Amino acid sequence: MPRGDGTGPSGQGPGTGRGQGRGAGIGRMGGQKAAGPGGNCVCPSCGTKVAHQAGIPCYDIKCPKCGTNMVRE
């Protein structure tokens, strides 16, 4: 695009296409970004499981048995 008006060669060079090779919609650590409303929260210390409550992250919930912060199953 010598004049910046949109005329010029198209489809040449490494910058063609968008979003290729960006992953498949997963989070940083290979898991899901948001796991959704279902599932369980589990205690990493004692293994106690409780049903996940929509809108409340598992890490904000304390284990009812030992008091450790829960994680998503």
C-alpha positions as CSV (number, residue, x, y, z in Angstrom):
1,M,0.0,0.0,0.0
2,P,2.2,2.8,-1.2
3,R,-0.3,5.5,-0.6
4,G,-2.2,4.0,2.3
5,D,-5.4,3.9,0.3
6,G,-6.0,0.2,0.4
7,T,-4.7,-0.5,-3.1
8,G,-1.7,-2.8,-3.4
9,P,-0.8,-6.5,-3.3
10,S,-3.0,-8.6,-1.2
11,G,-2.3,-12.0,0.4
12,Q,1.5,-11.7,0.4
13,G,3.9,-11.8,3.3
14,P,3.7,-13.4,6.7
15,G,1.0,-11.1,8.1
16,T,-1.9,-12.5,6.2
17,G,-4.8,-13.9,8.2
18,R,-5.9,-13.2,11.7
19,G,-5.9,-15.2,14.9
20,Q,-4.3,-18.3,13.4
21,G,-2.4,-20.4,15.9
22,R,-3.9,-18.6,18.9
23,G,-5.2,-21.6,20.7
24,A,-8.6,-23.1,21.1
25,G,-10.3,-20.8,23.7
26,I,-8.5,-22.3,26.7
27,G,-7.0,-20.5,29.7
28,R,-3.3,-19.9,30.5
29,M,-2.7,-23.1,32.2
30,G,-4.4,-25.3,29.7
31,G,-7.7,-25.5,31.5
32,Q,-11.0,-23.6,30.8
33,K,-11.2,-19.9,31.3
34,A,-14.5,-20.1,33.1
35,A,-15.6,-23.6,34.1
36,G,-19.3,-22.8,34.1
37,P,-22.0,-23.1,36.7
38,G,-21.8,-26.9,37.2
39,G,-19.2,-29.1,38.9
40,N,-17.6,-29.2,42.3
41,C,-15.2,-27.3,44.5
42,V,-12.6,-29.6,46.1
43,C,-10.3,-29.0,49.1
44,P,-6.6,-29.5,48.1
45,S,-5.7,-30.5,51.7
46,C,-8.4,-33.0,52.7
47,G,-10.3,-33.8,49.5
48,T,-13.7,-32.6,50.7
49,K,-16.0,-31.8,47.8
50,V,-18.9,-29.3,47.8
51,A,-21.2,-28.3,44.9
52,H,-20.0,-25.2,43.0
53,Q,-22.2,-22.2,43.4
54,A,-22.6,-20.0,40.2
55,G,-21.0,-16.6,40.6
56,I,-18.8,-17.6,43.5
57,P,-15.2,-18.7,42.7
58,C,-14.2,-21.9,44.4
59,Y,-11.1,-20.1,45.8
60,D,-13.4,-17.8,47.8
61,I,-15.0,-20.7,49.6
62,K,-13.4,-22.2,52.7
63,C,-13.4,-26.0,53.3
64,P,-16.1,-26.9,55.8
65,K,-13.8,-29.5,57.4
66,C,-10.4,-27.9,57.6
67,G,-10.8,-24.2,56.5
68,T,-8.5,-24.3,53.5
69,N,-9.5,-22.4,50.4
70,M,-11.2,-24.7,47.9
71,V,-10.2,-25.1,44.2
72,R,-12.2,-26.0,41.2
73,E,-12.4,-29.8,40.5
